Amino acid sequence: MQKEFEEDAPMEEAPPVGTAPGVLPAEPPEGAVGRLEDLLKDAQERHLRLAAEFDNFRKRVARERIELVDRAQAALVMKLLDLLDDMDRIVASDPATPAAALMEGMVLVDRKLRKELEAAGLERIDPAGQPFDPAFHEAVAALAPPTPESDHTVATTFQVGYRFKGALVRPARVQVYSSGGQH
């Protein structure tokens, strides 16, 4: 029975001369060089395609960013057009219009403008009476404090500051109580 099994079993091929059993024969050098050159050419073509795709992506993102900024600015301008119309009406008003009426119109325009700018993210910084913060305030003058508790407190705001969406646009210019001296 053992003999029948051996006869039915497939015969293993003998390895080529000079190679160990289970080891594949070496590729001829010309074939290996050609295969590797093809692989290199394919990799270089893929690299060039990826570089071109990335360059196109970068250009598209830059273009879209500019378009987005333009649309945002246009939206703000649209909101301010009513204010421009109001200003035009004030400027074109009859010279005989009483000053009180003109002043009332200016106050209304001022309120509308501030409301729109605040809605867009502008925040006014008027720190009078608050502790001095050099991150948001620019000290342009110092004054002796009337009480020790008011040392390093903002005495007067000469020019308000502004933050836009949390980022400082302009620091408030202030006079600070300081026991360290006067300017």
MIFIDO-944985 format. One line per field, with one value per residue (C-alpha): y, z, x; residue number from 0. Coordinates in pm, whole numbers, plus 50000, padded with zeros to 5 digits. Each point is the difference from the previous one (the first is absolute). Layout:
! MIFIDO-944985
north: c(Y,...)
up: c(Z,...)
east: c(X,...)
i: c(NUM,...)
***
This chain:
! MIFIDO-944985
north: c(50000,50233,49943,50092,50327,50093,49929,50221,50290,50271,50016,50315,50181,50006,50348,50148,49911,50221,50096,49863,49828,50252,50303,50173,50043,50342,50240,50072,50339,50149,49908,50140,50330,50035,49916,50248,50271,49948,50021,50318,50154,49915,50150,50317,50037,49952,50257,50255,49941,50043,50315,50145,49905,50162,50316,50020,49941,50275,50247,49910,50049,50338,50107,49880,50184,50327,49946,49931,50319,50197,49856,50080,50357,50038,49879,50264,50271,49900,50050,50344,50130,50113,50204,50162,50087,50159,50200,50115,50124,50193,50157,50088,50149,50360,50239,50153,49669,50060,49877,49788,49803,49944,49890,49757,49852,49960,49827,49754,49928,49952,49746,49808,49990,49877,49738,49860,49998,49828,49739,49942,49938,50342,50066,50344,50031,50292,49906,50315,49895,49648,49854,50086,49708,50058,49728,50220,50350,50241,50235,50344,50187,49929,50174,49972,49783,50175,49686,49701,49770,50187,49936,49837,50082,50180,50360,50124,49853,50233,49770,49684,49675,49722,49623,49814,49647,49993,50127,50343,50246,50315,50040,50260,50306,50084,50202,49774,50065,49908,50061,49949,50352,50252,50079)
up: c(50000,50076,49654,49830,50193,49885,49640,50018,50161,49758,49947,50110,49735,50055,50068,49731,50031,50250,50215,50328,50030,50077,49865,49682,49724,49966,49740,49714,50051,49676,50102,50352,49868,49753,50262,50248,49733,49926,50372,50031,49696,50146,50338,49834,49797,50315,50179,49719,49994,50378,49989,49726,50190,50317,49813,49850,50346,50152,49725,50035,50379,49961,49741,50219,50301,49804,49878,50356,50131,49715,50075,50372,49923,49755,50268,50244,49734,49927,50367,50000,49689,50208,50210,49691,49884,50338,49981,49648,50126,50283,49766,49741,50259,49974,50153,50196,50184,50372,50148,50253,49720,49824,50328,50063,49651,50067,50332,49825,49728,50269,50182,49680,49904,50341,50004,49660,50091,50333,49817,49771,50304,50092,50372,50147,50279,50237,50322,50212,50367,49929,50084,49744,49764,49765,49770,49913,50117,49900,50281,49856,50332,50371,50292,50375,50147,50225,50217,50033,49867,49669,49926,49655,49905,49680,50087,49658,49654,49734,49707,50022,49878,49797,49977,49698,50078,50304,49824,50098,49712,50189,50367,50207,50066,50366,50295,50292,50373,50104,50326,49814,49861,49779,49633)
east: c(50000,50283,50137,49667,49988,50346,49911,49688,50186,50114,50367,50180,50195,50369,50140,50222,50361,50185,49698,49886,49663,49715,50192,49880,50252,50164,49858,50237,50170,49859,49646,50045,50137,49714,49738,50152,50020,49629,49918,50206,49829,49656,50096,50129,49679,49788,50216,49954,49623,49977,50213,49777,49683,50137,50096,49649,49850,50215,49901,49630,50008,50173,49741,49711,50145,50013,49643,49883,50161,49845,49654,50037,50105,49711,49757,50129,49982,49639,49916,50165,49821,49699,50239,50148,49648,49928,50324,49910,49662,50169,50256,49732,49766,49884,50257,49714,49945,50048,50329,49810,49831,50334,50157,49714,50053,50373,49932,49766,50258,50268,49780,49925,50368,50111,49724,50107,50369,49930,49790,50301,50225,50142,50031,50069,50259,49941,50183,49948,49989,50130,50343,50267,50075,50297,49866,49699,50095,50275,50100,50067,49999,50027,49837,50051,49721,49750,49985,50235,49726,49987,50372,50043,49641,49899,49914,49887,49956,50140,49919,49790,50148,49843,50009,49870,49878,50228,50314,50129,49968,50098,50092,49819,50218,49966,50122,50090,50014,50351,50178,50327,50003,49832,50047)
i: c(0,1,2,3,4,5,6,7,8,9,10,11,12,13,14,15,16,17,18,19,20,21,22,23,24,25,26,27,28,29,30,31,32,33,34,35,36,37,38,39,40,41,42,43,44,45,46,47,48,49,50,51,52,53,54,55,56,57,58,59,60,61,62,63,64,65,66,67,68,69,70,71,72,73,74,75,76,77,78,79,80,81,82,83,84,85,86,87,88,89,90,91,92,93,94,95,96,97,98,99,100,101,102,103,104,105,106,107,108,109,110,111,112,113,114,115,116,117,118,119,120,121,122,123,124,125,126,127,128,129,130,131,132,133,134,135,136,137,138,139,140,141,142,143,144,145,146,147,148,149,150,151,152,153,154,155,156,157,158,159,160,161,162,163,164,165,166,167,168,169,170,171,172,173,174,175,176,177,178,179,180,181,182)
***
